[in-house]
Amino acid sequence: MHAPCPILILAAGKSTRMGGRDKLLEPVEGHALIRTQALRALATGQQVFVTLPAVNHPRAQVISDLNVHIVVVRNATEGLGASLRDGVAALPDEDAFMVVLADLVDIQAPDMDALLEARNAHPAALIWRGATQTGKPGHPIIFDGSLRPKFAQLTGDKGAAQIIAAHRDRVHLVAIGDQALLDLDTPADWASWRTSQ
């Protein structure tokens, strides 16, 4: 049993490159992607929080029956910074928290568990980050709770890059595979991924 580490799924983006489709409502494993991601996160046994642009958004409807906490991002159009700022502020005050990008379609519950295990095995780190087998850093990412105040200052669309860069000497990479970087942003990306399944 892992120590409490709430999982924050970032799902307040606009899917601007999908030609009118919402990538988080694309079917994956029999459900809309956002629901599949929430189910994967819940399988870890941790509390799950999901950022959304509005409480009545179609994404909210497909996860409304799940035991997840919805966090409405007030300025979702601002980008990833707003999602992280509001999302992290809504988390319970635990010793660490995990951030998952909703559109990384192949991130599975065992990948999240691998990060939770790495945090136990490498307690001197402040950031535990999913990576490819060749060491390219990606997601998910666990942040030590001491870094929470830094998230309140985030703006723009670069996510937590500046926080990670400021603590690069205390980042522990966890090789989970190519899924650490595989996001699908366009209809062509989705079509290619589906043919490979």
Secondary structure, 3 states (H helix, E strand, C coil): CCCCCCEEEECCCCCCCCCCCCHHHCEECCEEHHHHHHHHHHCCCCCEEEEECCCCCHHHHCCCCCCCEEEECCCHHHCHHHHHHHHHHCCCCCCEEEEEECCCCCCCHHHHHHHHHHHHHCCCCCEEEEECCCCCEEEEEEEEHHHHHHHCCCCCCCCCHHHHHHCHHHEEEEECCHHHCCCCCCHHHHHHHHHHC
